[in-house]
Amino acid sequence: MSMVNMDVLRYAFAPRRDHKGMSTPSYAARWFLPLCIALIGGWAWGPTQGNIVMWSSLTVMIATPVLSLGWHLIGLLSARFEPLYILDKAEIAHKARQERRPIIES
């Protein structure tokens, strides 16, 4: 696998940290929701013959397990990558917060 492909995979699947250093979902997990809803919603329009109530019900019913399975698989893949910060400013804020934290000795 080339370095460009690895960089794209790392960008998409690396877990993200916020300004407090807490883990947040990867970009792939964030992109998966609208993609899944759009694809399933597009498919569900035909079988429901345009009935908006049935369409929304079928979309939610099918999307729920698909999202759960997809997010689980994305999480397994994301575990292979080192976490990255959401923004450069978040990394700066987290490191500044760590420097201000008093050192507790036992």
NORUR-V997129 format. One record per residue. N is the residue number from 1. RES is the residue in three letters. PHI is phi in whole degrees, 0 to 359 (NA if undefined). Layout:
n:N res:RES phi:PHI
n:N res:RES phi:PHI
This chain:
n:1 res:MET phi:NA
n:2 res:SER phi:284
n:3 res:MET phi:294
n:4 res:VAL phi:296
n:5 res:ASN phi:297
n:6 res:MET phi:295
n:7 res:ASP phi:295
n:8 res:VAL phi:294
n:9 res:LEU phi:297
n:10 res:ARG phi:297
n:11 res:TYR phi:299
n:12 res:ALA phi:282
n:13 res:PHE phi:257
n:14 res:ALA phi:292
n:15 res:PRO phi:300
n:16 res:ARG phi:251
n:17 res:ARG phi:248
n:18 res:ASP phi:266
n:19 res:HIS phi:293
n:20 res:LYS phi:261
n:21 res:GLY phi:85
n:22 res:MET phi:278
n:23 res:SER phi:286
n:24 res:THR phi:229
n:25 res:PRO phi:296
n:26 res:SER phi:290
n:27 res:TYR phi:295
n:28 res:ALA phi:299
n:29 res:ALA phi:294
n:30 res:ARG phi:290
n:31 res:TRP phi:287
n:32 res:PHE phi:294
n:33 res:LEU phi:299
n:34 res:PRO phi:295
n:35 res:LEU phi:296
n:36 res:CYS phi:296
n:37 res:ILE phi:297
n:38 res:ALA phi:294
n:39 res:LEU phi:293
n:40 res:ILE phi:290
n:41 res:GLY phi:298
n:42 res:GLY phi:296
n:43 res:TRP phi:294
n:44 res:ALA phi:290
n:45 res:TRP phi:298
n:46 res:GLY phi:294
n:47 res:PRO phi:299
n:48 res:THR phi:268
n:49 res:GLN phi:53
n:50 res:GLY phi:80
n:51 res:ASN phi:288
n:52 res:ILE phi:296
n:53 res:VAL phi:292
n:54 res:MET phi:293
n:55 res:TRP phi:298
n:56 res:SER phi:294
n:57 res:SER phi:295
n:58 res:LEU phi:294
n:59 res:THR phi:299
n:60 res:VAL phi:294
n:61 res:MET phi:296
n:62 res:ILE phi:279
n:63 res:ALA phi:293
n:64 res:THR phi:301
n:65 res:PRO phi:289
n:66 res:VAL phi:296
n:67 res:LEU phi:297
n:68 res:SER phi:299
n:69 res:LEU phi:295
n:70 res:GLY phi:298
n:71 res:TRP phi:294
n:72 res:HIS phi:296
n:73 res:LEU phi:295
n:74 res:ILE phi:296
n:75 res:GLY phi:297
n:76 res:LEU phi:296
n:77 res:LEU phi:289
n:78 res:SER phi:294
n:79 res:ALA phi:295
n:80 res:ARG phi:279
n:81 res:PHE phi:249
n:82 res:GLU phi:290
n:83 res:PRO phi:296
n:84 res:LEU phi:242
n:85 res:TYR phi:276
n:86 res:ILE phi:300
n:87 res:LEU phi:226
n:88 res:ASP phi:299
n:89 res:LYS phi:296
n:90 res:ALA phi:293
n:91 res:GLU phi:294
n:92 res:ILE phi:297
n:93 res:ALA phi:296
n:94 res:HIS phi:294
n:95 res:LYS phi:293
n:96 res:ALA phi:294
n:97 res:ARG phi:296
n:98 res:GLN phi:294
n:99 res:GLU phi:292
n:100 res:ARG phi:283
n:101 res:ARG phi:295
n:102 res:PRO phi:292
n:103 res:ILE phi:277
n:104 res:ILE phi:260
n:105 res:GLU phi:259
n:106 res:SER phi:270
